[in-house]
Amino acid sequence: MLRAIETITHFLQPVLWGWPVLLCILFAGILFTVRLHFFQFTRIGLWLRLTAGQLLRRKPRGGDGISPFQALTTALAGSIGTGNIVGVATALTIGGPGAVFWMWVSAIFGMMTVYGETVLGMKYRKKDKNGKWLGGAMYYIAYGLKCKPLAAVFAVACVLASFGMGNMAQANAIGGALRDSFGVPAAVTGGIAAPVVFLILSGGIQRIAKVTEKVVPFMAGIYLLAGLTVIAVHGNMLPSVFGQIFSGAFSLQSVSGGVGGTVMMTALRTGVSRGIFTNEAGLGSSVMAHTEADCKEPAEQGMWGIFQVFADTIVMCTVTALCILCSGAMETGKEGGALSTAAFCTVFGALGNGVIAVSIALFAFATMLGWSHYGQCGLRYLCGEKLLVPYRILFAFFTAAACGMDLTLVWDVCDILNGFMAIPNLVAIILLSNQVKKETNQYLYRHKKKKRPRQTE
């Protein structure tokens, strides 16, 4: 049975999560960028003021949702994960320093992909009989694209992915980090994590949001502070590192029969795929967090989506990459989390191992909370509220079970499930791009009119 599953995954993986899908995700970002007149650049003052400028506003403005900031931290909880530490290190190992540049490119266009997803999610969200928001990619696929079978495919893949990438992979990362760094048995980690996760899930999106708005800024702040310290200590290497990044991104020198071109393509693919993996642009997942926000303007919540990608990839992933490249950790020959640990140890000594272990544990735990909400949204779309309690119990059970498992096959299956989410979502956002443009233009017109000074007689 397992061999059959492996055969199927090895066949489907390159089809559902290979170059065609990656290029479609980039195309979607480029499409929104061009159609909205390079919004992420030309309106940078606007979206920074409405997002970063309002970070202190934590409370919801009404009784029918969470605050835009809580929606952001829930979305960041789902996207900021082990990929920001282990994934970036892996990208550097496979694609070299040039992968960082293409990771930036994917993030720049990914900002507009998530913006488009969020605007559509806000436009097509609905309220249930209790006044709670129901939203996500499945709603604009079903009611905007008018293709309910495709919406069901997305929802099923989302529920299954929440148990794989959103739960088991993260629980396994927590168990491994605490075991290797502090000697905590995986059974103990699972035994503590499972009831904590169940308790948080039982409170619904309100409790998840209350936890993420505290955990996400704390964990991101600690990691950024430590990372910036490493970069500052090795600051003299920055000019050389940026030179490596740009030369590696565009290296076309033929070392032996076109090897340079191969290196460039490897850097490009690795950087793009890792960028998408960390910020989830094109996947349609973060929409389910943003549509819970008590925000009246789809375009304004879309700007929180832009900020989400900016914080996740442009800031967090760049700090990890610069730590590794500036510290000389690449010369150790280590890979993955061990490579990031080696970078931090150059400044913090043995304490660097603890910094990375705690960061991985917190990042992975936050991802579990974000994805548990996504899974519940998919399940609610498919069959209403009746299976939410069994889902939460099963989610907690997988959390405990996965802490000490070998998840090689799970990761392969997760790639396929992500493909089944990405493809319906990409079809919808590309075909509905006119509506994103219309909503944005209408918002900008109202915003401009509101700022226009009154004429005096």
N, C-alpha and C positions, 0 to 999 in steps of 0.2 A: 504493500500500500504506500509506504513512504517513498519507495523507489519510483512508483508511478507519479506521485506528487512532484518529486524532484524533476522527472522528465518533463512534465507539463510546465513547471515553473521555468526551467531552462529554455523551453521553447517560447513561452509567452513573454518572458522578461525583456528581451531585446526588442520585441514587437511593441509592447505597451509602455516601455520606459526607456526607449532608445532615442537615437537622433531625431526621428520624425516627431515624437512628442515634445522633445526639448526645443526643436525648431518652431513648433506650433506655439509653445509657451512664449518664446521670444517674439514670434510674430504678433501675438496678442498684445504684448507690452508695447511693441513698436507701433502697432495700429492705434492704440489708445494715445500714445505719446504724440503721434502725428495729428490725429483727428482733434485732440484737445490742445494743440499748439504748444507742445512741450510744457505741459502744465506743471510738472515737477520742478522745472527750472523757472519758468516765467511767473509762476505764482508761489514761489518758495516763501516769500514774506508772509503771504496769506495763510498757507497751511502750517507754517511754523508758529505763527501767532495764535491760530485756533487750536493748536495741539500742545506743543511745548510751552506756549505762553499761558495755558490753562491747566497745567498739571496739578496745581494745588486744589483744583475744584474736584473733590472726590464724591460728593453726595449726589444722588440722582435728583433731577429737577421735578420729578413727578412720581406717582405711585405705580406706574406701569412698565418699569424697566430699570436697568442699572445705568450708572453714569457713563458718559463716553470714555472717561479714563478707566473705569472698571472693565468696560468692553475691550479697551486696548490691552490692559494687563492680562485679561483672559485670553485674547488672541496671541499675545506675546508668550503667555504660558504654553500655548500649544506649539509655537514655532521656535522659541528659544529652548534648545535642548542640547543633547550630547553632540549634535552636529556642529554647534558653535565651537566646541573644543576638539572633539575627536574627528569630526567631519572635515574641519579646516586642515588639521594636521594630515589627514589622509589625502586631501586634495594637493597639498604641497608635496607629499611623498610621490604621488603619481604624476602630477602635472607640473611640478617645479614652481618657482616663484611666479611665473607667468600666469598661473591659474588664478592668482589673486586679482589680477586686472580683469579677467573675464568674469570673475565672481562679482566685481563691482558693476560691470556692464549688465549682467543679469539682474542685479538689484535695482539699477536705475530704471530699466524697463519694467521690472517686477513691481515697482512702486505703482505704476499706472495700471498694471494687471489687477492688483489687489484693490486699487481705487475703483476700477470698473466693476469688479465683483461686488464690492461693498455697496456701491450706488444701486446696483440692480437688486441686491439683497434687501436693502432698505425700501426700495420701491415696491417689491412684491411680497414683503412680509405681511402676516395676518395675525389677528388676535383670536385666541381660543375662547371658549365660553366663560373662562375665569378671568379674562382680560390680560392673559400673558401673551407675549409676542412669540410667534412661530415664524422662523426664518431660516434661510440657508440657500445654497445653490439649487437644491431640489425644488424650491418654490419658484425661482425664476425660470428653471428648466420646464416645470410643469405648467405655469401660468403665463410666462412671458413667451417662451418658445413653443408652448402648447404641445409638449411631448412628455406625457406622464410615464410611459415605459422607460424612457431615458432617465427621468428623475428617479424612478425606482431603482435602476441600476446604480446610480450615484449613491442613493441612500443605503442600499445593501452593502456596497463596497465601503462606505463610511463606517457603518456599524462594525463590520469585520475588521477594518483597519484600526479601529479604536482599541480592539483587543490585542492586535499585533504590534504595530509600530507605536501606537499610543499607550500601550500598557506593558506587554511582556518585554519588549525591547528596552523600555525605560526602567522597569523594575529590575531587569537583569543588570543594567548599567549601575543602578544604585547598589545592588548586592555585591557586584564585582568591585566597585570603588571602595566601599566600606570594608570589604573583606581584605583586599590587597593592602590598603593603607593603614587600617586600624585593627585588623584581625577579627572583625565582627562576623560571626557565622551567618551564612545566607539565610538559614532558617530563622534566626533571630530578627534579621532585617525584614524578612517577609512577614513574620508574626506581628511586628509592630506596624509596618506600612499598611497592611491590608485593612485592619480596623479603622486606622486614621483616614484612609481613602474612602472607605464606606461611610464614615461619619460625615465627611465633607460632602460627598455625593448626595447624601440623604437630604441635605438642605437645599438642593436645587441650584439654579444659576446664582441666586442671591448669595448663598453661602460660598460657592466657588469663587464668585467675584470678590467677596470680602477677604478671602484668603489670598487670592492672586494679587490684589492691589497692595498687599503687604509683603508677600514673598518675592514677587517679581522685581520691584525696585530694590529691595534689600540684596537679593542674590546678584542682580546685575551691577549694583553699586560696588559691592565687595570685589567682584571679579574684575570690573573695570579699574578700580583703584589699584589692585595688585598688578594687573596687566600694564597699566600706564607706568607703574613704578619700574617694572622690568624694562620697558621701552626707554624710560628716562635714563636708567643706569647705562644702557647700551646705546644712548642717543647718537654717539659719534658714528654709528653704523647706518643710520637712517638714509643718508644720501646714496650709499652703496646699495642698500636694500631696494630703494625705489628704482634705482638703475636696473637691478636684476629683474624686478617685476615687469618693467616696461620692455626691456630687451627680451625677456623670456616670452612675453605675450606676442611679440611680433617677429620672433626669430625665424628667419628664412634661410639662414646660412646652411649650405649643404656640407655636412661633415663627411658623409659617406653615402652617396646615392640618395640624397633627399631626406636625410635623417632630420635636418632642421625643420622641414615642413611637417614631418610627423610629430616632432616635439611640440610645434605650435598647435597642431590640431588636438593633441593630447591635453595640452594646457587649456585650450578653449573648451573642450568637452568637459573636462574635470571641473573647471571653474564655474561654468554655467550650471552643470548638474548639482554641484555642491551648494551654489547660491540658491537654486530653486529648492533644494532639500531643506535648507535652513529657514527660508522665509515662506515657503509653501505657496508662492505665487503661481497661479494657474490651477492649483489643486481645489480651490473653492472651500477649503476647510475653515479659514478664519472668518468667513462670512457669518457663520453660525454664532460667533461671539459678538461681532459688530451689530448684528440685527437685534440684539437684546437691548441695545442702548436706548435710553429715553432721549432721543434726538429727533427733531422734526425735519431736518434737512438732510436728504440722502448724500448730497455733495459734501456737507461738513463731516459726516461720519466717514465718508470716503477718504477725507484728508487724514483722519486717524489711521486709516489703512496705509496711506503713504508713509506716515511717521513710523508705523509698525515695521515696515520693510527697512526703512532707514536705520532704525535702532537695532534691528536684528542683524542685518548683514553689513551695512556700511560701517556701523560702529563696532558691534560685538565681534563679528568675524574678522574684521580688519585688525582689531587689537590682538586677537589670538595669532593671526598670521605674522604681524610685526614682531610680537614676542619671540616667535620661533625663529624668524629670519635674522633679527638683530642679535639674538643671544648666541648664534652659532650652533644651535641645537641640531640643525640639519646634518651636521658633520658626525653626529653620534651614531647615525644609522638606525635610530629607533623609529617606530611608527605609531600612529594613532595617539591614544591618550598618553603613552609613554613619551612621545615626542614633545607634547605640550608640557608634561611634567618636567622634562629635562630643561626646557626653557625657563620655567619658573624657579627651578632649583639653582640656576646660575646666580640668582639674586637672594632668594630666601633660604637656600640650603635645603636641609631635610624638611623644613616647613613647607617648601614648595609642593611637595607630594601631597601634603594635607590640604593645601589650598585647592589644588586640582580635584582631589577626591571629593571634598565638600561641595565644590562648584558643580561637578558632574551629578552628585546626588541631588542637589537642589534643583538644577536645571531639569533633570529627568523627572523629579517629583512634580514640578510645575507643568511639564508636558503632559503627564498623566492626567492632571486636573483639567487642562484645556481639552484634551482629546476625549475624556469621559463625557464632557458636555457635548462635543460633536457627535459622539456615538448615540447619546440620548436623543439628540435632535433628529438624527437619521431614523432611530427607532420610533420616535413619536410621529414622524411623517408617515411611516409605513403602517403602524397599527395603534396609534394613539397612546394613552397613558398607561394602559393595563400591564405592560411588560417592563415598566421602568424599574420597579423594585427588584424583580428577578435579574435584570441587567446589572444593577448596582451590586447585588450579591455576587454574581458571576465575575464582574470586573474585579472585585476585591479578592476573590479566589484566585484568579489568574495573577494578580499582583503577588500574592504569597508564593504561588507555585513557580513563577518565572525567575525568582531571585538567583537560583543556582543552576538553571538549565542551560543547555547548549542551544542557541537560537539561530544557528546558521540558516536552517530551512525557513524559519519564521521571517527573517529579513528578506529572503527571496520572495516569499509569498506577499510580504508587505509591498514590495516594489510593484507587483502585479495589481494589488488592490489600489494602490495610488494611481496606477494607469487607468483603472476603471472609474476612478473619481475624476481624473484630469480630463479625459477625452470628452465625456458629456458636458463638463463644465466649460471647456474651451469652445466647443461647438456653440453653446448658448451665449457666452459673452461676446464672441465674435459676431454672431448673427444679430445680437441685441445691442451692438455698439452704438447704433443711432440713438437709442434711448438714453444711453450714458451721456452722449454729447448733448442731447436736448436738456436733460436734467441739469447738467453743468452750466450750460449757457443761461438757462432760466435762473439758476442760483446766482451766477455772476451778475446778471442784470439787476436782480433784486438787491444784491449786496452793493452794487455801484449806486443804485437809486437811493438806498438807505444812507449812504455816506455823503451824497450830494448836498451841499449846504442850501438852506432855504433862501429864496430870492426876497430881498427887501424892497419895498416900494419907496 
